Amino acid sequence: RIQGVIGRLSQQDKVAFIELQGERIETMNVIVFADEDVYLQEGDYVEIIGTVEEYRGKKEVIASKIVKK
């Protein structure tokens, strides 16, 4: 569970890539697999629940739930 501000957001088909600027972490990459469009934008403050995985030597979060605060 992490919280922060969306610094960058891009969407390709049914996958959204979010760069989250956290409170305790500098930045964290978040991947969202969604059946519909993700209605978030840069500057939104969100709480993300998901699983931390390593991809190409960097940690990223595979989001299971995102709540806009």
Secondary structure, 3 states (H helix, E strand, C coil): CEEEEEEEEEEECCEEEEEEEECCCCCEEEEEECCCCCCCCCCCEEEEEEEEEEECCEEEEEEEEEEEC
